[in-house]
Amino acid sequence: MGHAHESNVGRIWKVFGILSLITIVEVALGIYKPHSLLFTNVLGMNLLNWIFIILTVAKAYGIMWAFMHLEGEVAALRWSVVGPLVFLIIYLVFILLVEADYVFEVFRDSTIKWNF
């Protein structure tokens, strides 16, 4: 007896819809830039940027979960893929916060003026 083939068309459309919805929210926020999100600072960065980072990480996780077939794997394998990425994202956000503040302070306190 052969294995019964199960169609994943519905699942693919569901993932497509969720990822598209997140992308539409990101694009809408990027176009309209709500004043309350743009001028609210949280941990040295405005709230709008934090929302972009969180939504992008959610999309990346959804892509890994659905299209890299992580939902059917054991927890150890899932964490061996997701763990380093979580560490990398936290590290990159840290670098973003520290270096952006450094560049701002250098230009603020020096004789070199903003030319961009």
GROMACS elastic network, one bead per residue, 0.5 to 0.9 nm:
[ bonds ]
;  ai    aj funct       b0    kb
    1     4     6  0.89630   500
    2     5     6  0.88934   500
    7    10     6  0.76566   500
    7    11     6  0.85690   500
    8    11     6  0.51687   500
    8    12     6  0.61540   500
    8    13     6  0.86859   500
    9    12     6  0.51515   500
    9    13     6  0.62714   500
    9    14     6  0.86465   500
   10    13     6  0.51810   500
   10    14     6  0.61761   500
   10    15     6  0.87256   500
   11    14     6  0.50259   500
   11    15     6  0.62403   500
   11    16     6  0.84730   500
   11    66     6  0.86831   500
   12    15     6  0.51899   500
   12    16     6  0.59999   500
   12    17     6  0.85255   500
   12    66     6  0.81348   500
   12    67     6  0.88217   500
   13    17     6  0.60038   500
   13    18     6  0.86098   500
   14    17     6  0.50835   500
   14    18     6  0.62690   500
   14    19     6  0.86459   500
   15    18     6  0.51644   500
   15    19     6  0.60821   500
   15    20     6  0.83468   500
   15    62     6  0.76367   500
   15    63     6  0.81875   500
   15    66     6  0.72371   500
   16    19     6  0.52760   500
   16    20     6  0.59090   500
   16    21     6  0.84769   500
   17    20     6  0.50507   500
   17    21     6  0.60335   500
   17    22     6  0.86585   500
   18    21     6  0.51266   500
   18    22     6  0.63379   500
   18    23     6  0.86598   500
   18    59     6  0.87009   500
   18    62     6  0.86915   500
   19    22     6  0.51969   500
   19    23     6  0.61905   500
   19    24     6  0.86449   500
   19    58     6  0.89068   500
   19    59     6  0.61540   500
   19    62     6  0.75330   500
   19    63     6  0.82022   500
   20    24     6  0.60671   500
   20    25     6  0.86021   500
   21    24     6  0.50629   500
   21    25     6  0.62436   500
   21    26     6  0.86471   500
   22    25     6  0.51454   500
   22    26     6  0.62550   500
   22    27     6  0.87229   500
   22    55     6  0.67562   500
   22    56     6  0.83819   500
   22    58     6  0.85454   500
   22    59     6  0.72692   500
   23    26     6  0.50094   500
   23    27     6  0.61380   500
   23    28     6  0.85100   500
   23    55     6  0.82780   500
   23    56     6  0.85321   500
   23    59     6  0.83201   500
   24    27     6  0.51328   500
   24    28     6  0.60186   500
   24    29     6  0.85065   500
   25    28     6  0.51374   500
   25    29     6  0.61029   500
   25    30     6  0.84921   500
   25    55     6  0.88406   500
   26    29     6  0.51961   500
   26    30     6  0.60654   500
   26    31     6  0.86423   500
   26    51     6  0.84054   500
   26    52     6  0.65525   500
   26    55     6  0.74217   500
   26    56     6  0.85452   500
   27    31     6  0.61161   500
   27    32     6  0.85905   500
   28    31     6  0.51671   500
   28    32     6  0.60482   500
   28    33     6  0.79704   500
   29    32     6  0.53203   500
   29    33     6  0.52181   500
   29    34     6  0.69891   500
   29    48     6  0.78257   500
   29    52     6  0.86041   500
   30    33     6  0.54554   500
   30    34     6  0.87743   500
   30    48     6  0.85615   500
   30    52     6  0.87296   500
   31    34     6  0.89660   500
   32    35     6  0.87566   500
   33    36     6  0.86288   500
   33    37     6  0.72777   500
   33    38     6  0.63537   500
   33    48     6  0.75580   500
   34    37     6  0.54618   500
   34    38     6  0.60675   500
   34    39     6  0.86938   500
   34    48     6  0.81229   500
   35    38     6  0.50318   500
   35    39     6  0.60475   500
   35    40     6  0.83486   500
   36    39     6  0.57882   500
   36    40     6  0.61994   500
   36    47     6  0.85012   500
   36    48     6  0.87913   500
   37    40     6  0.54615   500
   37    41     6  0.83029   500
   37    46     6  0.68305   500
   37    47     6  0.51225   500
   37    48     6  0.50077   500
   37    49     6  0.85806   500
   37    51     6  0.88820   500
   38    41     6  0.79535   500
   38    46     6  0.56980   500
   38    47     6  0.62410   500
   38    48     6  0.54159   500
   38    49     6  0.80051   500
   39    46     6  0.61254   500
   39    47     6  0.74964   500
   39    48     6  0.84015   500
   40    45     6  0.82405   500
   40    46     6  0.53696   500
   40    47     6  0.56140   500
   40    48     6  0.81162   500
   41    44     6  0.59792   500
   41    45     6  0.52920   500
   41    47     6  0.58241   500
   41    48     6  0.89289   500
   42    45     6  0.54848   500
   42    46     6  0.58532   500
   42    47     6  0.60068   500
   42    50     6  0.80901   500
   43    46     6  0.80833   500
   43    97     6  0.83534   500
   44    97     6  0.66517   500
   44    98     6  0.89453   500
   44   101     6  0.82075   500
   45    48     6  0.83836   500
   45    49     6  0.67920   500
   45    50     6  0.72297   500
   45    97     6  0.71036   500
   46    49     6  0.56478   500
   46    50     6  0.67382   500
   47    50     6  0.50240   500
   47    51     6  0.62412   500
   47    52     6  0.87069   500
   48    51     6  0.50966   500
   48    52     6  0.63281   500
   48    53     6  0.87540   500
   49    52     6  0.50132   500
   49    53     6  0.62249   500
   49    54     6  0.86380   500
   50    53     6  0.50857   500
   50    54     6  0.61389   500
   50    55     6  0.85530   500
   51    54     6  0.51343   500
   51    55     6  0.60303   500
   51    56     6  0.84231   500
   52    55     6  0.52385   500
   52    56     6  0.60107   500
   52    57     6  0.85543   500
   53    56     6  0.51775   500
   53    57     6  0.61764   500
   53    58     6  0.86007   500
   53    93     6  0.86078   500
   54    57     6  0.51746   500
   54    58     6  0.61619   500
   54    59     6  0.86899   500
   55    59     6  0.62079   500
   55    60     6  0.86329   500
   56    59     6  0.50789   500
   56    60     6  0.61832   500
   56    61     6  0.85992   500
   57    60     6  0.50076   500
   57    61     6  0.61026   500
   57    62     6  0.85132   500
   57    86     6  0.87063   500
   57    89     6  0.82293   500
   58    61     6  0.51243   500
   58    62     6  0.61100   500
   58    63     6  0.86257   500
   59    63     6  0.61420   500
   59    64     6  0.85899   500
   60    63     6  0.51540   500
   60    64     6  0.62237   500
   60    65     6  0.85188   500
   61    64     6  0.50715   500
   61    65     6  0.59117   500
   61    66     6  0.85143   500
   61    82     6  0.79077   500
   62    66     6  0.60204   500
   62    67     6  0.81136   500
   63    66     6  0.53734   500
   63    67     6  0.55030   500
   63    68     6  0.70868   500
   64    67     6  0.56152   500
   64    69     6  0.70068   500
   64    70     6  0.65536   500
   64    71     6  0.88941   500
   64    81     6  0.88911   500
   64    82     6  0.84764   500
   65    68     6  0.59636   500
   65    69     6  0.57223   500
   65    71     6  0.56132   500
   65    72     6  0.89033   500
   65    78     6  0.87906   500
   66    69     6  0.52655   500
   66    70     6  0.67492   500
   66    71     6  0.69482   500
   67    70     6  0.78381   500
   68    71     6  0.85036   500
   69    72     6  0.61609   500
   69    73     6  0.73915   500
   70    73     6  0.52792   500
   70    74     6  0.82400   500
   70    75     6  0.89561   500
   70    77     6  0.80917   500
   70    78     6  0.59934   500
   70    81     6  0.88272   500
   71    74     6  0.82886   500
   71    78     6  0.80027   500
   73    76     6  0.82204   500
   73    77     6  0.64476   500
   73    78     6  0.64707   500
   74    77     6  0.56383   500
   74    78     6  0.64661   500
   74    79     6  0.88901   500
   75    78     6  0.50467   500
   75    79     6  0.61477   500
   75    80     6  0.85325   500
   76    79     6  0.52478   500
   76    80     6  0.61330   500
   76    81     6  0.88306   500
   77    81     6  0.64653   500
   77    82     6  0.86226   500
   78    81     6  0.53768   500
   78    82     6  0.60132   500
   78    83     6  0.80515   500
   79    83     6  0.50076   500
   79    84     6  0.80927   500
   80    83     6  0.56313   500
   80    84     6  0.69153   500
   81    84     6  0.63931   500
   81    85     6  0.69822   500
   82    85     6  0.52363   500
   82    86     6  0.61509   500
   82    87     6  0.87144   500
   83    86     6  0.51576   500
   83    87     6  0.62691   500
   83    88     6  0.86178   500
   84    87     6  0.50072   500
   84    88     6  0.60281   500
   84    89     6  0.85625   500
   85    89     6  0.60728   500
   85    90     6  0.85487   500
   86    89     6  0.51712   500
   86    90     6  0.62147   500
   86    91     6  0.85502   500
   87    90     6  0.52085   500
   87    91     6  0.61026   500
   87    92     6  0.86160   500
   88    91     6  0.50163   500
   88    92     6  0.60676   500
   88    93     6  0.85795   500
   89    92     6  0.50867   500
   89    93     6  0.61467   500
   89    94     6  0.85328   500
   90    93     6  0.51982   500
   90    94     6  0.61861   500
   90    95     6  0.87117   500
   91    94     6  0.50486   500
   91    95     6  0.62407   500
   91    96     6  0.85736   500
   92    95     6  0.50272   500
   92    96     6  0.60435   500
   92    97     6  0.86285   500
   93    97     6  0.61993   500
   93    98     6  0.86283   500
   94    97     6  0.52091   500
   94    98     6  0.61343   500
   94    99     6  0.84135   500
   95    98     6  0.52021   500
   95    99     6  0.57255   500
   95   100     6  0.79957   500
   96    99     6  0.55567   500
   96   100     6  0.57957   500
   96   101     6  0.84019   500
   97   100     6  0.54756   500
   97   101     6  0.62915   500
   97   102     6  0.87086   500
   98   101     6  0.54163   500
   98   102     6  0.62611   500
   98   103     6  0.88899   500
   99   103     6  0.61622   500
   99   104     6  0.85141   500
  100   103     6  0.53109   500
  100   104     6  0.62446   500
  100   105     6  0.87076   500
  101   104     6  0.50993   500
  101   105     6  0.61876   500
  101   106     6  0.86601   500
  102   105     6  0.51803   500
  102   106     6  0.61778   500
  102   107     6  0.87286   500
  103   106     6  0.51408   500
  103   107     6  0.62901   500
  103   108     6  0.84673   500
  104   107     6  0.54006   500
  104   108     6  0.59874   500
  104   109     6  0.86540   500
  105   109     6  0.60268   500
  105   110     6  0.83568   500
  106   109     6  0.55120   500
  106   110     6  0.59794   500
  106   112     6  0.85837   500
  107   110     6  0.54328   500
  107   111     6  0.76370   500
  107   112     6  0.62036   500
  107   113     6  0.61973   500
  107   114     6  0.67145   500
  108   111     6  0.83317   500
  108   112     6  0.83814   500
  108   113     6  0.77416   500
  108   114     6  0.85762   500
  109   112     6  0.84597   500
  110   113     6  0.74116   500
  112   115     6  0.86550   500
